[in-house]
Amino acid sequence: MKIAVLSEAAPDERRVSATAETVKKFVQLGASVAVEAGAGRSASVADADYAAAGATLGSRAEALADADVVLAVQGPAPDSLTGIKPGAWLVAGLNPFGERARVDGYAALGIEALAMEWMPRITRAQSMDILSSQSNLAGYKAVIDAAAAYGRAFPMMMTAAGTVSAARVFVMGVGVAGLQAIATARRLGAQVSATDVRSATKEQIQSLGAKPIFVENVAGIEGEGSGGYATEMSPEYQKAQAELVSSHLARQDVVITTALIPGKPAPRLISDAQLATMRPGSVVVDLAVEQGGNVEGAVAGEVVERHGVRILGHRNVPSRLAADASALFARNLYNFLSAYWDKDAGRPVLPDEDEVTQGIRLTRAGAVVHPRLLQA
């Protein structure tokens, strides 16, 4: 069985879908691996490293020729897959709602498109979850970016010349990225607080040494959707949360927003009026900027200033840590394929009734088959 590893064409994408480590593991399973020359360069993986691990190097056409499985970070354009054989698997982050036309293109090619970001959040699939591995790094990087943009120190410092107060950091949205942001800000010595619509996260916030900021006495709202994701809140909750956040924001130096709802625009957490209450020199990092943004005025790919507050809207934050992000992403893909490896068949086999199969399979036999896409 042949596995192809493609280079990434998306702007600002520096990651790669396989490393020398995972290539070696695929070879040990009995697969042959073909890597598009230069695919790992921006992630600090040289072609020589791939070759030493047992891969062959060549052009994209050579990599795709007779490939049974094609690996990528972001879904490639269908017209860049010339020569791919019908029935081949495309395993990548495919952004099914945002790139629906591409999904239709994969169906037209007759390939089986597997969207790794739709991996079910179940125990046995944790090691395959690209959203968790990449969000973890994004939460860390958000704090580092904020510290670089913030014109003051994070920790409290007592010196002969006087005391420097600790920075106040507020994390909005306590998923994987938010929890890592809390932990990183705490390590840097900041005073950290956090909020989330899911009441179950309060103990997680406290366990990291941060102060939970939660709406109280709004009955019947837990904010917990399927798979551990947040859901949209009622108007009553949104109003109470806005009032609570407004009073808290005015005292913060750094705010990091991470709130996302699958398949929908990012919820608006901070308005322009709320930004105006923050003191000049404060920093806001919007990790949801590519899905519409949690912060009014945030611009994807830019750092803007409003009311003296700097708003960081970096695109593709995990890619800003390309080597580590690639290592984790590649292991997610390897863990997925190896978990379904059939030794007798010499390749991975996905049972139709399997929960993971049903969660990630978008196309098959020339048609779009995922219920979420068919409903949309």
CORQUIVEN-V276595 format. One record per helix or strand of 2 or more residues. SS is the DSSP state (~ for helix, > for strand). FROM is the first residue (numbers start at 1). TO is the last residue. Records with the same first field share a line. If there is no record, write none. Layout:
SS=FROM-TO / FROM-TO
//
This chain:
>=2-5 / 32-36 / 56-58 / 69-74 / 89-93 / 112-115 / 157-159 / 162-164 / 168-172 / 191-195 / 211-212 / 254-257 / 283-286 / 303-306 / 309-312 / 341-342 / 347-348 / 363-364 / 367-368
~=20-29 / 41-43 / 47-53 / 60-64 / 78-80 / 100-109 / 116-118 / 123-128 / 130-149 / 176-187 / 199-207 / 226-228 / 235-249 / 272-275 / 289-291 / 317-339 / 355-360 / 371-375
//
